[in-house]
């Protein structure tokens, strides 16, 4: 991973063989970010995506191998139990431009992955939602804050 601060945002480049999710979490931890927005593009040869099943209250995961373009990666940064949580989704495309998308669990970089991280100016927490069992954003802020 290489990175540079570009004024109010950060540019991050992930290298071949690195896991996108692990590296994003490591970057957020290193920079001590308490909130933010992440976007990115790139290429991967192994991707794990998930879909939340509200009936089972669990994710159904699917692994994709081969050549995949990361057409869009987006997410947010928050904290749960003081640890960084990066909630990420991705759309990937195969050679025929057939797309798959969902919650991003893992993606091994095959060529590069280029990310933009926009840090927030406050710490945002995640708290468990009793209905879904998921740790959702806890946003006590109002328009006046």
N, C-alpha and C positions, 0 to 999 in steps of 0.2 A: 504494500500500500504506500502510495505517495500522496501528499496533499499540500494545499496552500490556502491560506486565508486571503480572501479577495474582498476586502472591505467588510461588508455586513454578512457575507456568505462565505462558504468554504467549497473548494473544488477538491474532489477525492478521486484518485485513480487506483483501481484494483488491478492486480496482475494475474496472469495465467496461473491457475491452480488454487487461487485463494477462494474461500467461500464468502459469497456476498454478505449473507446475514451475519456470520461471525465477525467479519471485518467491520461492518457498519456498527455493530454493538461495541466492538473494541474502540472504534473511533469516538463514538459518543461517550464511552467511559473515560477515555484518555482526555478528551476535551471538557469533561465534566458538564455536559449539556443536560439541562433539566427539561427542555422542551425543544421542539423544532419541526421542520418539514424536510423531507428527503425526496429527491427525484433522481432518476438515472436511466441510462441506456447501456447496452453492451452486448456481449455474447457469452453463452454458457454451453457446456457439454453434459451437464447433469443438473436438473432442476426438480425440486419437490414443491408442488403446489397443493393447497388444501381448500376445502369448502366446508363451512360450518353447517352441521346438521342440527337444527334447533330441537328436533324430537329427541335425538340421542345426547344432545348437549356436548358434542364432540366433533372434531374435524375428521373428514374423510380425505386422506392424502393420496396423491398420485405422483409417481416419479416419471420424468421424461429424460431420456438419454439421446445422445447424438448431437447434431449441430442445431442450436437454438439461438435466435436473435432475441435479446431482451429489448422488446419494442418500447416498453414503458415500465418503469419501476417507480412506485410512489409510496409514501408512508409518513408516519409521524413519530416523534420522540416524546416519551413521558417517563415517569418513574413509578415503580411499584416496590414497596418495601425497600426504598432507597436505591434500588438497582435500576439501571436503564432498561427500558422496554421500547423496542423499535417495532411498531406495527407496520408491516410491509405487505404490499400487494404487487403483483407483476403480471404483465401480458408478455407471452413469448410466442415467436413465430417460427415455423419450420421452413424448409426449402421452398415449399409451394405457397408460402405466406398464410398457411392455416394457423390460426391463433388459439392459444389456450391461456387461461388466466385464473387467478385466485390468490389466496393468502400465500405469501412466499415463506417457505420453511428453510430452503437451502438452494443455492445455485453456485456451481463451481465454474469460475471464469475460464473460458477457453481462449479468448483473445484479449479482451479488456472489459472493464466496466467503469463507466464515468459517472460520477455522482455529484450532485449539488446538495449541500446541506445548509439550510437557513436556520440558524439557532434562534430560539425564542428568548425573550427577556425575563421569563418567569419559569418556575418549576411547575410542571403539570403532573398530577398524580393519576394513577389508575386504581380503581376500587372495584371489588367484586360485586357484580350485579346478581342479586339472588334469583332472578328469573332465568337468566341464561347460564350463570356460573362463570361468565367471562369477566376479566378485569377491564372495565370500560373507563374512558376518560372521565375524570371528576373535574368538572368545570364550574367552580363557584363564582367565576368572574361575571361582571355585568358589563353593559355597554359603556358605563361611566368609568370603569377601571383603566 
